[in-house]
């Protein structure tokens, strides 16, 4: 009986958390669907962002997304194509989608790369750390906002 009540209480608490209970890895300023300022004051670099986008040991965004003209062996089609993303979204909107897509769309398969809490199936060596650092996210924002992307 205790287990059932404990599970029911956990489900109820999760369902009743206020929207601001969504925790990023550091303090961020959210306005609508955007994180308006760079994470931790970091400046992004588009060249490093390309590496984060394609490198299997970093973001490996190319697993799910494609960019026209990008010279890599495989590009995914699970997520939307990101060609000319900077023409469609602001830097803040791109930052939010990388850092916390699930805050916008709770049922999305897109991971929230800048969270430390409320995650599932995290390897022990990664507990308490975001999947991508503030610098990696800012580099991705710079790359995806650039005309080449």
Secondary structure as UniProt FT lines:
FT   HELIX           2..15
FT   HELIX           19..21
FT   STRAND          30..31
FT   TURN            32..33
FT   STRAND          34..35
FT   HELIX           39..41
FT   HELIX           46..54
FT   TURN            56..59
FT   HELIX           61..63
FT   TURN            68..69
FT   TURN            83..84
FT   HELIX           85..88
FT   HELIX           91..104
FT   TURN            106..107
FT   TURN            113..114
FT   HELIX           124..126
FT   TURN            127..128
FT   HELIX           134..145
FT   TURN            147..148
//
